[in-house]
Amino acid sequence: MKQQISYILFLFSAVFTYGQVTLAISDVKDQKINQRFTLTVLLEISGENMEQQTPLQMPDFSKFDIIGSASERNTVVLDASKGNVINQLVYQYVLSPKQSGRIKIGSALVTVNGKIYKTEPFDITVREADKTNSVADNTDRNDLYLNLEVQDKVVYKNEPTIAVLRAYSRDYDNFRKLGKLHFPSQRNANIKPVSFAKSEIESSAGMASQIIGIFMIFPSETGTIEINPISATFANPAKENKISSNKIQLNVKKLPVGMPNHFKNAVGQFTIDLSTNVSNQISEINKPVHLFLKVAGSGNLGSLHLPKILNSENYSFFTPKVTSQTTANKNGLSGAIIAEYIVVPKIPGTVMIKFENFSYFDPNSKKYTDLGSKELVLQVKTPEQIAEAKTTLEKVNDYTNTVLETVNTPVLQTQNFIVTDKNQINWKIVVGNIALLTSLITLFAVVMRKREKRKLKPQLLSKPITTIADTEEMLRKNLSNHFEESIAYLNILKDNKDITNFFSAYDDLHRETKEYYAANTESDFRAFLEQNFGKQLSEQYRALSEQIQIEKYAPFHSEEQVDELYTSIKTLYSDINK
């Protein structure tokens, strides 16, 4: 259809130049009935004080079928300092003669500065189609043409414009033979499909048309950019052909001056929100907190730069997980972009998490809007502070859970145990769980009495001992055996990529190690490590604990990260349990 026409060469039947106005129409050779051809009309106006007062009036096309049309407006700057600018308007029509004989193509008219300019009319000769060439007639009936029409050809950078892809044919049956639309990907523009739903077929002057696609174009560069054709497959009786639309050109304007310093590329209308997953914004030191930065609205959501979290010594963070919830429609791209951050506070007290400023350009109002910086204040507490702040009921519940965790219930060896999901209820498991729960309730009172007795007298060994050294050796041996089993189990879970149980097994190993060394809290355990193994090992444990907490709640886990954690755990606890 439409060709690249910024610097098109015309063979004009008549060209009239009136000082600063040029009006021209392309030459047309003799045609046959139903043979399509392209007619181009050019209007150029140069000079600062030249004003086009009427639309360009086209010749009478009533004796032709209009198969498609396109237009383009260009501005050519010859010398900006002297104001030498040419405004160029180009129209292209794809026509097909309805009858044979001599057909007159009339004048194109325009009024500029109160003066009428026109082209000279001319005749073309239309011959009858070759009656013996039935193949040609059939080919003409099978012709299908694509035309890409743009809603607004003058836009700002990153401002979307809607493009409509329309198919033309004389035969209604050809529209169902269309398929496999392919829109180009190019460096200077981002093209997103809005809809591939076909419209109702429209008919005019023997030519039918149908909208087969709607697209949204986001230009990423300024100046005149060319959008490549959109292609489709067309299955005629002989073979499947590929057809393409016309190219289009966009005039992309620079954004106005006066943009904020922190402005990046957001064009549209947006809001920004910051939230967290912790209640009352109270978190625990060295425990991960999930932050959600949400930018919502309409505009270039697919390519805008989200505001980043600012660095601080008071917290650490990791690369966010970004999700998109957008919908493309005729009004643009709307929805939200959400960035999920994992933040680990490093100090107790008030910790302020701050993000970059965010601003956007509104093409409707042609103004910049600064939404400022988003901040979130966390009240970070130590485990001891959190424990002290708990109510009596919460403390009782925590104590009960701790007791149940320490009950010596039978433990299954799970290294080679495979669990499979079933759609039906396994009543054996249900009955077993009920029996286990009953046993736990019965044992609870016994455990409570035992704990009270432990407070009054030293814990005795289960069998007679001879010396303290013998006792220590026996305990060290039991601990070493259990440690080796735990490390082997961690390795199995790592290899099986069972991350949830991997971290659960580590928690068990860590809890049992603390109990062995009579360390009730994390602070006690770190103090024990520093006193008995040195400050370096204590610092290694602190770094490992922090990393484990972060990876435990991270949205994804790489094999390299899990392998590194396993190696660190094995090394550290081997040193502790020597």
Steps between C-alpha positions, in 0.01 A plus 500: 500500500671808631866534417770695675426850380723735691722534190277337236565574130192588302428486131254784500241572235480855624710692750422853603732700722368829620786653695467329835225247408557180300210277399562186296327180393672187377478380142282197419554266208221331305317236701268203467165451671547383858875556478616686809744791498635759744422872473709743708420865573768728650453837669802701622472833679812695599537828685416624847189699403343246268174352635292221348139617531309205352555124500653356187207410271556184298376429149177312440566125543143381435609304190758308704490248782706639792688197627703684763636838599772650718633842585816642650608840627871590512695807602832568327729759666735657245640780715358541849679830562333658195167330553525295179253219574297292254174338612430201280164319473480179293190297414503160334200312359485149360236512224345255258300614190138388488449553123689514176558803278645841574463606860580853614689553825406847618691766688624495856419833671631689805478855633811661651504860623174573318617364166375182329759259359413201282644234276398461135255215429612222270358188332598137521401222261346187653487187283282197540659212682618207288197271483708199413707536813273337751795440729552874534138551597528229762822651631331837534215348700755342729692822561515619858666822617605627843502863604640632829334818626635703792277696732751773583822540302637780718578381854747552782778256572359193686144622439286224346310533175242254368550329163216314326574224248224465241466240225340578159358255245218463248424148620356458853635147513859629489480641854471155656819396318708750695718381785833516687527873553858607566589846626863612490731557792725798445757702685326839504147393592316250715191346339235330714188328369171631637258267326494239225121482498359552150238768446186474290567505127426836341425549129527810283507540122553128444796478742468331839719571803551360848708602800722202591730650761550798730846589626656747738829664401737652758775697322825498696692753288427853386483622142344327202490123551371237261286210620559186299211321326278251679476170315246218482452173316237465229400153388379510137398183313851442372723570800546703817636845425642767724361850465612820670351835587637842419769669704406796718700791630462674836612847593627455856540822698747561778356537847463862610774672697474534875505130583596412861857385559384155601263457202577190296252388236150472650238644262132475593308529827626304801474449876753335731452301821729324750392223740644216709401154620568564873219611730526843662835533312677325791775263396781301657866580451672284234162361389385563141217739427312504169440845349265558206550804277199546269481742206147508354329699225509523121787574266829332414479246783683243294818706474506749788780499758379425853645707784781311675556447870777715647805342662538520877721352772187430703366232264593274212284404203498280193401538136121528489257264336300708250152396388275666244120524515410699189225513240531650154197679356419784264571753773852370563678258732351503850552299818788474745866401530599352839854461630538266799809573709648287779651733759694392811527761780843494666447722807229523768287810530348718228613406149388715207495332160502760225451483122598730215275785394251420226353740246317470169395707200128527427451544120142617552589793723853527352638537852735310730369360827738424787372234743805540723675224691328209672615403849416220740588510870562170682519456873772238533530303824728232638361151574512583871300822449241316296473230769455759774226676305291183465188452709468226761284293266757529219778394737299196612437401138870540412601291804252228408631485143858479627409213731329307223806547277729350764289193576692185409250363252594223255693637201475344156814465294400705197807491283345244266137571582295624205167671553246489220181700468174307478154615416341269751519525883745261660317394814802319639688829512201681652463241778874502561504878534212489748681240709821705489315813609345312791843379607639852483223633722566222751872565497458872544424477870791262550735737324382790709572309821843395370593859419407614849719226645792607278484843655540352850778249444775421247418280208624145561642277233298202394774257593786496747818689414847481640654846431403839357737443209319175412168684502624780278646249257172308481295816439747626239481166319117501499493858376754424228296203375182706491680784325626271224146366444359853484764617252435194282127573509561863402705382204216272384246782525734733311550253217124436481437878489266468799574849625219524755609189687865603458447810712278308742772237551755775561274653765488162676878466488549851635247458779653173618850654493384791717332261745817294529700807596220630728453817294142616538515801268689606189696751707604228743609276214709773334658582835582131550662476156710810552615384846588144400588521129603858448347814352562392141280190530231701675502749212481215248193368679337847499556541125374146431184557707428822316549338161280202593217728611521693175513195275227329700250768408634590157260462205746276310794278586787426265693174521823695554356684802369181663832319437688790658270494803544126543880531488497785754271305736715188477823692562371710790323225692790262444722752680245537779455126549868402498 
